[in-house]
Amino acid sequence: MTGQSATDRYIEGKRKELDNLRKDFNALSKEAAAVAEHSAAAGRLIERLKSDQQMTETQIQRLFGLDGSTLKRFLKASEEERSRSSAAAEPAQVRPGI
C-alpha cells in the first residue's frame, strides 16, 4: 500500500467494507428465504392437523408450545406461499392495446 494517498486507502477500505456488507446481506437473504420456507412448511402441517385430525388451533398451540402470534405467522406464511404458487400457475392475461 506504499505510494497510495490517504484518499486512495480510504476508498479501498470503504470498498472492502461494502464488499463485506454485500456478502453479509446475501447470507442473510438466504437465511430469510429458508426461514420463510420453514414457516410455510409449519403452516401446512398445522393446516393438515386442523383438517385431518380435527384439531383446534388451541390444541395445536398446546401440542407444540406455540403462542398465538407464532401460530398465526405460520398459517399466514403457508397462505402466502399458496397464493404465490397459484399466481405463478395462472396464465398471464393479455390486454388488447397494450
C-alpha positions, -999 to 999 in steps of 0.1 A, spaced: 0 0 0 30 23 -2 27 50 -27 -11 53 -22 -26 85 -9 -47 86 22 -78 91 0 -70 60 -21 -65 40 11 -98 53 25 -116 45 -7 -101 10 -8 -111 4 28 -147 15 21 -148 -8 -10 -138 -37 12 -164 -28 38 -190 -26 11 -180 -60 -3 -182 -75 32 -217 -59 37 -228 -73 4 -217 -108 14 -235 -104 48 -266 -93 30 -265 -122 6 -261 -147 35 -289 -131 55 -312 -131 24 -306 -169 20 -313 -174 57 -345 -153 55 -356 -174 25 -350 -206 45 -370 -192 74 -399 -183 52 -398 -218 36 -398 -235 70 -426 -212 83 -447 -221 53 -440 -258 59 -450 -255 95 -482 -237 84 -490 -265 60 -486 -291 88 -508 -270 111 -535 -268 84 -533 -306 80 -536 -311 117 -567 -289 117 -583 -307 87 -571 -343 90 -571 -346 128 -598 -321 135 -576 -303 160 -583 -267 171 -557 -240 170 -556 -240 208 -549 -278 208 -521 -273 183 -507 -244 203 -505 -266 234 -491 -295 215 -462 -276 201 -459 -249 228 -466 -221 204 -481 -187 212 -510 -174 192 -489 -150 171 -464 -177 161 -492 -200 150 -508 -172 130 -475 -163 114 -470 -200 103 -505 -201 89 -500 -167 71 -467 -179 56 -485 -210 43 -513 -189 28 -488 -165 12 -469 -194 -3 -502 -209 -17 -512 -176 -32 -477 -172 -48 -478 -206 -63 -514 -202 -76 -504 -168 -91 -475 -184 -108 -497 -212 -122 -522 -188 -137 -516 -178 -173 -508 -142 -179 -537 -123 -192 -531 -103 -223 -549 -70 -225 -555 -57 -260 -539 -24 -270 -510 -27 -246 
